[in-house]
Amino acid sequence: MSLTRIIVLANSWKHKDWCLAGIDINAGCWVRPVTSDTEDGRVRRRDMRLPWHFPELLDILGIPLDATGPDFGFETENRTILQGRWKLEGRVSPNDVFQYVERASPILHNSRKYVTLPELQQIPVQQRRTLQLIRVMDFSVTCETAPTRRKKWRGNTWTGTGILDLPITDPVFIRKLDTGHTPSPQCLLTISLAMPWKSSDSPPGEPQVCWKLIAGVIEL
C-alpha cells in the first residue's frame, strides 16, 4: 500500500485523544488524517500504528490514507486512515517549513476568534480552510487557572488586524509551559478550527461556531 508522506505541523489534544495534521510533501497541501469510526474523526493512540514512536511536530510520517474522508459538514483537508503500518521517514527543520507559511490576513477567513458553521459552508470548497501556518515575532502566553482545574494556556500575538488570543492545545508545548518554560517570541503557529459547537443556553436559531485553536507551536 502506498503511503502519504506528511510533515507533522499539528498534534493537539482533541477530547483526550488527538487531532493530527500536516503538509502532504508531494501535493504541498494540508492533510488531516481522521478515523472513520468516531463521531469527530479524532485519532486515538491505537490508530497511530507507529511502533516505538509517538508523532512529533516536524516528523515526516508515511501514513496509509484514503483519497477522501468525512468532512463533518465543513472541513476540506480530511482523509481517512486506512489499515497498515505507519512509517517514520525522518524529520525536517523549522527552516524547511517556511515555504508553507501563509501571510494572508485575516487568519482562517475572519479576524474573530471563531467562524460560524454557516459562514464556512458558504465559502466555496476550494477556498475553504480549517488549518493555517503562520509565523509570529512577538508570541507570548497567558495562563488561566481555577480551583480543582488544570491550567489553561493561551497564546497571544499581533496579526495586523488585531490581537490573536487563542487556546493552546499542543500537549508537548503545554507540558513545557507547566514546568516554567518561557517561550521564544518568534514561533511558527498552526491555527486550526475546532468542531462546531453551541452552548446549551444559546438563543434559538443561533448558529454553531468553530473556535480557532493553536494546535502546534514550533519555537524559532
C-alpha positions as CSV (number, residue, x, y, z in Angstrom):
1,M,0.0,0.0,0.0
2,S,1.3,3.4,-0.9
3,L,1.8,5.9,2.0
4,T,1.0,9.6,2.0
5,R,4.1,11.5,3.3
6,I,3.3,14.4,5.6
7,I,5.3,16.9,7.6
8,V,3.6,17.0,11.0
9,L,2.6,20.5,12.0
10,A,-0.2,19.8,14.4
11,N,-0.7,17.1,17.0
12,S,-3.0,18.5,19.6
13,W,-5.5,17.4,22.2
14,K,-9.0,16.5,21.0
15,H,-11.3,15.2,23.7
16,K,-8.5,13.2,25.4
17,D,-7.3,11.9,22.1
18,W,-5.6,13.7,19.2
19,C,-6.0,15.8,16.1
20,L,-3.1,15.2,13.8
21,A,-2.4,17.3,10.7
22,G,0.4,18.3,8.4
23,I,1.5,19.1,4.9
24,D,1.4,16.5,2.1
25,I,5.0,16.7,0.8
26,N,4.1,15.7,-2.7
27,A,1.0,17.8,-3.1
28,G,2.0,20.7,-0.9
29,C,-1.4,20.9,0.8
30,W,-2.8,20.3,4.2
31,V,-3.9,16.8,5.2
32,R,-5.7,15.9,8.4
33,P,-5.7,12.1,9.0
34,V,-9.1,11.1,10.6
35,T,-10.7,8.0,11.8
36,S,-13.9,6.6,10.2
37,D,-15.4,5.1,13.4
38,T,-15.5,8.2,15.7
39,E,-18.1,11.0,15.6
40,D,-15.5,13.7,15.1
41,G,-12.5,11.9,13.4
42,R,-10.3,12.1,16.5
43,V,-7.2,9.9,16.3
44,R,-6.6,7.5,19.2
45,R,-3.3,6.2,20.3
46,R,-4.1,2.8,18.8
47,D,-4.8,4.4,15.4
48,M,-1.2,5.7,15.2
49,R,0.4,2.4,14.0
50,L,4.0,3.6,14.6
51,P,5.9,1.2,16.8
52,W,8.2,2.8,19.5
53,H,7.5,6.4,18.5
54,F,4.7,9.0,19.1
55,P,4.3,11.6,16.3
56,E,6.1,14.9,17.0
57,L,6.0,18.2,15.2
58,L,8.3,18.3,12.2
59,D,8.3,14.5,11.8
60,I,8.0,13.1,8.3
61,L,5.4,10.4,8.5
62,G,4.2,7.9,5.9
63,I,0.6,7.1,6.6
64,P,-1.8,4.9,4.7
65,L,-4.7,7.2,3.8
66,D,-7.8,7.1,1.6
67,A,-8.1,9.7,-1.1
68,T,-11.0,11.3,0.7
69,G,-12.5,11.4,4.2
70,P,-15.6,12.7,6.1
71,D,-15.8,16.5,6.1
72,F,-18.2,16.8,9.0
73,G,-20.0,19.4,7.1
74,F,-17.2,22.0,6.9
75,E,-13.6,20.5,6.7
76,T,-11.8,20.0,3.4
77,E,-8.5,18.6,4.5
78,N,-9.7,15.3,6.0
79,R,-8.5,11.9,4.7
80,T,-9.5,8.6,6.3
81,I,-6.8,6.5,8.0
82,L,-6.6,3.0,6.4
83,Q,-5.3,-0.2,7.8
84,G,-1.5,-0.6,7.7
85,R,1.7,0.4,9.5
86,W,2.9,4.0,9.6
87,K,6.4,4.8,8.8
88,L,8.7,7.4,10.4
89,E,10.8,8.7,7.5
90,G,12.8,11.4,9.2
91,R,12.5,14.9,10.4
92,V,12.8,18.4,9.0
93,S,14.0,21.7,10.5
94,P,11.8,24.8,11.0
95,N,13.5,26.4,8.0
96,D,12.2,23.6,5.8
97,V,8.6,24.6,6.5
98,F,8.8,28.3,6.0
99,Q,7.6,27.7,2.4
100,Y,4.2,26.7,3.9
101,V,3.7,29.8,6.0
102,E,0.6,31.7,4.9
103,R,0.9,35.5,5.2
104,A,-2.7,36.1,4.2
105,S,-4.7,38.0,6.8
106,P,-7.1,37.6,8.4
107,I,-6.4,34.2,9.7
108,L,-8.9,31.4,8.8
109,H,-11.4,33.6,7.0
110,N,-12.0,36.4,9.5
111,S,-10.5,38.5,12.4
112,R,-12.7,36.9,15.1
113,K,-11.8,34.0,17.4
114,Y,-14.3,31.8,15.6
115,V,-16.1,31.1,12.3
116,T,-19.7,30.2,12.3
117,L,-20.7,27.0,10.6
118,P,-23.0,28.8,8.1
119,E,-20.1,31.2,7.2
120,L,-17.8,28.2,6.5
121,Q,-20.4,26.4,4.4
122,Q,-21.0,29.4,2.2
123,I,-17.3,29.6,1.3
124,P,-16.5,27.6,-1.9
125,V,-14.9,24.3,-1.0
126,Q,-11.7,25.1,-3.0
127,Q,-11.3,28.3,-0.9
128,R,-12.3,26.8,2.5
129,R,-9.5,26.3,5.0
130,T,-9.5,25.0,8.6
131,L,-5.7,24.9,9.0
132,Q,-3.2,27.6,8.6
133,L,0.5,28.0,9.4
134,I,1.7,31.5,10.4
135,R,4.9,33.0,11.6
136,V,4.9,35.4,14.5
137,M,7.6,37.6,16.0
138,D,6.0,38.7,19.3
139,F,4.5,35.5,20.7
140,S,3.6,35.4,24.4
141,V,1.4,33.3,26.7
142,T,-1.1,33.8,29.5
143,C,-2.5,31.2,31.9
144,E,-5.9,30.8,33.2
145,T,-6.4,28.7,36.4
146,A,-9.4,27.8,38.5
147,P,-9.8,25.6,41.7
148,T,-9.5,21.9,41.0
149,R,-8.9,22.5,37.3
150,R,-5.8,22.2,35.2
151,K,-4.0,25.2,33.8
152,K,-5.3,26.6,30.6
153,W,-2.8,28.3,28.4
154,R,-3.5,30.9,25.7
155,G,-1.2,32.3,23.0
156,N,-1.1,36.0,22.1
157,T,0.4,37.9,19.2
158,W,-0.4,40.8,16.9
159,T,-1.6,39.8,13.5
160,G,-2.1,43.1,11.7
161,T,-5.8,43.1,12.2
162,G,-5.8,42.7,16.0
163,I,-4.6,40.7,18.9
164,L,-4.6,36.9,18.3
165,D,-5.6,35.4,21.7
166,L,-6.4,31.7,21.3
167,P,-6.3,28.5,23.5
168,I,-3.2,26.3,23.1
169,T,-3.9,22.6,22.5
170,D,-0.4,21.4,21.7
171,P,0.3,19.0,24.6
172,V,4.1,19.0,24.3
173,F,4.2,22.7,24.4
174,I,1.7,22.8,27.3
175,R,3.9,20.5,29.3
176,K,6.9,22.8,28.8
177,L,4.8,25.8,29.9
178,D,3.6,23.9,33.0
179,T,7.2,23.4,34.1
180,G,8.0,27.2,33.8
181,H,9.2,27.5,30.3
182,T,9.3,31.0,28.8
183,P,8.5,30.7,25.0
184,S,10.5,32.3,22.3
185,P,8.7,35.4,20.8
186,Q,9.5,34.0,17.4
187,C,7.4,31.0,16.5
188,L,5.6,29.1,13.8
189,L,2.0,28.5,14.9
190,T,-0.5,26.1,13.4
191,I,-4.0,27.6,13.7
192,S,-6.9,25.1,13.5
193,L,-10.7,25.2,13.7
194,A,-12.4,23.1,16.3
195,M,-15.6,21.1,15.6
196,P,-18.8,23.1,15.5
197,W,-20.2,23.9,19.0
198,K,-23.1,25.8,20.6
199,S,-23.8,26.4,24.2
200,S,-26.9,24.7,25.6
201,D,-28.3,28.1,26.7
202,S,-27.7,29.8,23.4
203,P,-30.8,31.6,21.9
204,P,-32.9,29.6,19.4
205,G,-31.5,29.9,15.9
206,E,-28.0,30.9,16.9
207,P,-25.5,29.1,14.7
208,Q,-22.9,26.7,15.8
209,V,-19.3,28.1,15.8
210,C,-15.9,26.7,15.1
211,W,-13.4,28.2,17.6
212,K,-9.8,28.8,16.5
213,L,-7.1,27.0,18.3
214,I,-3.3,27.0,18.4
215,A,-2.7,23.3,17.5
216,G,1.0,23.4,17.1
217,V,3.9,25.6,18.4
218,I,7.4,25.5,16.8
219,E,9.8,27.9,18.5
220,L,12.4,29.5,16.4
